[in-house]
Amino acid sequence: AALVAAFLGWMFDGFEMGLFPFVGKPALEDLLSDSVPPDQMRSMIDNWFSVIIATFLVGAATGGVFFGWLGDRIGRVRAMSISIFVYAIFTGLCGFATEAWHVAILRFIASLGMGGEWALGVALVNELWHGSRAWVAGAIGAAANIGYLLVGVLGWAIAKYSLPTMLMVIGLSEGTAASLSDHGGWRFLMISGAFPALLIFFIRIFVPESHKWEEEKASGATS
């Protein structure tokens, strides 16, 4: 169960990481269209795209350190659940952004959870897994590529089929469906990034805490 949770967690990490490079430019074009003159649009999009990618990288590195520390304090499973919640919810909130700087802040917070999930997932599996740890770390790392693939598949489905029609079929109004579908459906794709939050229920029910962490906690409490 721990291996499945870590694999899925990092797979959705890959999905979240692949989202912004895929939808970033149409999203920024949408967000900046009312405030930037047409002749400056391209350079502003490029500038904001670079800023958001940079904040993401800084956040992921920071999240790895912070959530690694948190995992030592409250346990790998609880900390990993929090990290997944952070990256899923704040990625989903990007779909409601109205300014470019909103996306920058939300992506930074989301990246904290992404960096933390990798550190915690590998630590948890290595402490519970009795087979080849190198194979396990490689398998978890490869899961991110499946997440990138999912972004491409979802983008292809949106391009091939009528997204507004599909959204109205599930009960959304015509106006809401059109809003979520504009500019390549970037808002819909970002909101779909909140889906991995459901993984938390699987983790909390089926994934045991690391015995090594429990032993270290007990040892620290008695020393």
RODO-2510 file (C-alpha; in nm, 4 decimals, decimal comma):
residues 223
     n   res          X          Y          Z
     1     a     0,0000     0,0000     0,0000
     2     a     0,2862     0,2384     0,0788
     3     l     0,4438     0,1739    -0,2620
     4     v     0,1093     0,2293    -0,4394
     5     a     0,0519     0,5520    -0,2451
     6     a     0,4010     0,6837    -0,3203
     7     f     0,3706     0,5832    -0,6863
     8     l     0,0326     0,7535    -0,7274
     9     g     0,1458     1,0550    -0,5270
    10     w     0,4458     1,1109    -0,7517
    11     m     0,2428     1,0325    -1,0641
    12     f     0,0033     1,3126    -0,9739
    13     d     0,3074     1,5235    -0,8881
    14     g     0,4134     1,4755    -1,2498
    15     f     0,0633     1,5689    -1,3620
    16     e     0,0774     1,8894    -1,1586
    17     m     0,4296     1,9714    -1,2801
    18     g     0,3291     1,9186    -1,6424
    19     l     0,0154     2,1302    -1,6203
    20     f     0,1618     2,4786    -1,6186
    21     p     0,4104     2,4284    -1,9055
    22     f     0,1131     2,2977    -2,1041
    23     v    -0,1420     2,5683    -2,0214
    24     g     0,0787     2,8528    -1,8966
    25     k     0,0933     3,0658    -2,2092
    26     p    -0,2784     3,0538    -2,2972
    27     a    -0,3556     3,1134    -1,9290
    28     l    -0,1298     3,4186    -1,9133
    29     e    -0,2673     3,5512    -2,2407
    30     d    -0,6149     3,5286    -2,0881
    31     l    -0,5119     3,6892    -1,7572
    32     l    -0,3078     3,9711    -1,9108
    33     s    -0,5353     4,0556    -2,2045
    34     d    -0,7204     4,3364    -2,0230
    35     s    -0,4150     4,5117    -1,8786
    36     v    -0,1319     4,4716    -2,1317
    37     p    -0,1152     4,6415    -2,4745
    38     p    -0,1085     4,3936    -2,7652
    39     d     0,2431     4,4976    -2,8697
    40     q     0,3774     4,4118    -2,5213
    41     m     0,1782     4,0931    -2,4718
    42     r     0,4402     3,8453    -2,5938
    43     s     0,7201     3,9834    -2,3754
    44     m     0,4948     4,0037    -2,0688
    45     i     0,3796     3,6463    -2,1168
    46     d     0,7406     3,5302    -2,1445
    47     n     0,8400     3,7285    -1,8343
    48     w     0,5560     3,5955    -1,6215
    49     f     0,6081     3,2430    -1,7498
    50     s     0,9730     3,2571    -1,6381
    51     v     0,8804     3,4035    -1,2993
    52     i     0,6196     3,1347    -1,2317
    53     i     0,8549     2,8537    -1,3330
    54     a     1,1280     2,9996    -1,1090
    55     t     0,8951     3,0304    -0,8087
    56     f     0,7848     2,6724    -0,8676
    57     l     1,1436     2,5425    -0,8583
    58     v     1,2257     2,7381    -0,5429
    59     g     0,9064     2,6158    -0,3776
    60     a     0,9708     2,2509    -0,4661
    61     a     1,3201     2,2635    -0,3127
    62     t     1,1871     2,4405    -0,0035
    63     g     0,8999     2,1939     0,0293
    64     g     1,1355     1,8968     0,0200
    65     v     1,3266     2,0354     0,3172
    66     f     1,0217     2,1545     0,5114
    67     f     0,8069     1,8437     0,4688
    68     g     1,1079     1,6208     0,5346
    69     w     1,1434     1,7987     0,8680
    70     l     0,7686     1,7735     0,9301
    71     g     0,7743     1,4008     0,8525
    72     d     1,0307     1,3522     1,1279
    73     r     0,8001     1,5328     1,3713
    74     i     0,4495     1,4029     1,2970
    75     g     0,5167     1,0885     1,0912
    76     r     0,5670     1,0171     0,7224
    77     v     0,2049     0,9237     0,6507
    78     r     0,0478     1,2328     0,8051
    79     a     0,3051     1,4640     0,6510
    80     m     0,2633     1,3021     0,3074
    81     s    -0,1139     1,3444     0,3327
    82     i    -0,0663     1,7147     0,4058
    83     s     0,1810     1,7556     0,1187
    84     i    -0,0623     1,5981    -0,1303
    85     f    -0,3461     1,8135    -0,0001
    86     v    -0,1317     2,1258    -0,0454
    87     y    -0,0243     2,0557    -0,4015
    88     a    -0,3673     1,9347    -0,5139
    89     i    -0,5809     2,2100    -0,3637
    90     f    -0,3531     2,4987    -0,4562
    91     t    -0,3132     2,3717    -0,8113
    92     g    -0,6913     2,3535    -0,8367
    93     l    -0,7230     2,7085    -0,7053
    94     c    -0,5122     2,8300    -0,9995
    95     g    -0,8200     2,7692    -1,2125
    96     f    -0,9920     3,0578    -1,0316
    97     a    -0,7043     3,3067    -1,0685
    98     t    -0,7820     3,6494    -1,2104
    99     e    -0,4281     3,7921    -1,2195
   100     a    -0,0917     3,6512    -1,3228
   101     w     0,0523     3,7080    -0,9751
   102     h    -0,2270     3,4935    -0,8306
   103     v    -0,0947     3,2003    -1,0339
   104     a     0,2627     3,2711    -0,9202
   105     i     0,1663     3,2600    -0,5520
   106     l    -0,0610     2,9571    -0,5848
   107     r     0,1989     2,7638    -0,7867
   108     f     0,4623     2,8427    -0,5253
   109     i     0,2460     2,7044    -0,2448
   110     a     0,1515     2,4009    -0,4554
   111     s     0,5168     2,3312    -0,5293
   112     l     0,5913     2,3116    -0,1568
   113     g     0,3659     2,0063    -0,1429
   114     m     0,5111     1,8564    -0,4602
   115     g     0,8650     1,8724    -0,3277
   116     g     0,7522     1,7333     0,0059
   117     e     0,5639     1,4392    -0,1424
   118     w     0,8730     1,3094    -0,3227
   119     a     1,0896     1,3267    -0,0116
   120     l     0,8283     1,1664     0,2125
   121     g     0,7157     0,9017    -0,0354
   122     v     1,0670     0,7716    -0,0966
   123     a     1,1520     0,7817     0,2751
   124     l     0,8350     0,5947     0,3720
   125     v     0,8729     0,3221     0,1095
   126     n     1,2428     0,2723     0,1838
   127     e     1,1616     0,2253     0,5521
   128     l     0,8821    -0,0260     0,4835
   129     w     1,0067    -0,2032     0,1697
   130     h     1,2214    -0,5136     0,2139
   131     g     1,3197    -0,5608    -0,1511
   132     s     1,5473    -0,3569    -0,3759
   133     r     1,5320     0,0031    -0,2604
   134     a     1,7046     0,1265    -0,5760
   135     w     1,4321    -0,0362    -0,7884
   136     v     1,1599     0,1181    -0,5734
   137     a     1,3098     0,4681    -0,5939
   138     g     1,3375     0,4307    -0,9711
   139     a     0,9783     0,3115    -1,0036
   140     i     0,8487     0,6045    -0,7995
   141     g     1,0551     0,8476    -1,0054
   142     a     0,9225     0,6970    -1,3300
   143     a     0,5663     0,7586    -1,2103
   144     a     0,6121     1,1303    -1,2770
   145     n     0,6478     1,0551    -1,6485
   146     i     0,3081     0,8863    -1,6444
   147     g     0,1711     1,2040    -1,4891
   148     y     0,3170     1,4100    -1,7735
   149     l     0,1537     1,1666    -2,0157
   150     l    -0,1822     1,2169    -1,8459
   151     v    -0,1569     1,5911    -1,9101
   152     g    -0,1030     1,5213    -2,2791
   153     v    -0,3918     1,2748    -2,2941
   154     l    -0,6274     1,5159    -2,1210
   155     g    -0,5174     1,7996    -2,3485
   156     w    -0,5710     1,5790    -2,6533
   157     a    -0,9199     1,4838    -2,5342
   158     i    -1,0096     1,8510    -2,4857
   159     a    -0,8838     1,9362    -2,8345
   160     k    -1,0621     1,6424    -2,9995
   161     y    -1,3960     1,6616    -2,8260
   162     s    -1,6171     1,9559    -2,7345
   163     l    -1,5291     2,0433    -2,3762
   164     p    -1,8225     2,2862    -2,3294
   165     t    -2,0656     2,0155    -2,4403
   166     m    -1,9133     1,7602    -2,2026
   167     l    -1,9294     2,0059    -1,9133
   168     m    -2,2932     2,0904    -1,9833
   169     v    -2,3750     1,7187    -1,9913
   170     i    -2,2624     1,6905    -1,6277
   171     g    -2,4899     1,9801    -1,5301
   172     l    -2,2846     2,2992    -1,5652
   173     s    -2,4493     2,6056    -1,7139
   174     e    -2,3569     2,7207    -2,0633
   175     g    -2,1764     3,0276    -1,9257
   176     t    -1,9712     2,8283    -1,6750
   177     a    -1,8837     2,5662    -1,9355
   178     a    -1,7700     2,8381    -2,1772
   179     s    -1,5592     3,0071    -1,9089
   180     l    -1,3841     2,6824    -1,8188
   181     s    -1,3215     2,6028    -2,1850
   182     d    -1,1839     2,9364    -2,3072
   183     h    -0,8169     2,9677    -2,4057
   184     g    -0,7539     2,5976    -2,4415
   185     g    -0,9508     2,5010    -2,1322
   186     w    -0,6709     2,6068    -1,8972
   187     r    -0,9076     2,6761    -1,6080
   188     f    -1,0639     2,3318    -1,6388
   189     l    -0,7208     2,1668    -1,6517
   190     m    -0,5978     2,3549    -1,3463
   191     i    -0,9123     2,2726    -1,1494
   192     s    -0,8696     1,9068    -1,2444
   193     g    -0,5386     1,9250    -1,0585
   194     a    -0,7357     1,9149    -0,7318
   195     f    -0,8431     1,5563    -0,8017
   196     p    -0,5354     1,3956    -0,6356
   197     a    -0,6623     1,5223    -0,2991
   198     l    -0,8836     1,2110    -0,3003
   199     l    -0,5656     1,0049    -0,2669
   200     i    -0,5414     1,1227     0,0939
   201     f    -0,8297     0,8947     0,1938
   202     f    -0,6464     0,5909     0,0529
   203     i    -0,3272     0,6875     0,2344
   204     r    -0,4927     0,7449     0,5712
   205     i    -0,6892     0,4177     0,5553
   206     f    -0,4404     0,1729     0,4032
   207     v    -0,0844     0,3019     0,4477
   208     p     0,0860     0,2101     0,7772
   209     e     0,3250     0,4421     0,9522
   210     s     0,6944     0,3662     0,9263
   211     h     0,8127     0,1415     1,2119
   212     k     1,1493     0,3142     1,1936
   213     w     0,9893     0,6526     1,2561
   214     e     0,7825     0,5105     1,5429
   215     e     1,0968     0,3637     1,6976
   216     e     1,2822     0,6950     1,6593
   217     k     0,9891     0,8811     1,8152
   218     a     0,9723     0,6377     2,1065
   219     s     1,3478     0,6599     2,1546
   220     g     1,3350     1,0398     2,1536
   221     a     1,0497     1,0400     2,4055
   222     t     1,2381     0,8176     2,6488
   223     s     1,5815     0,9758     2,6130
***
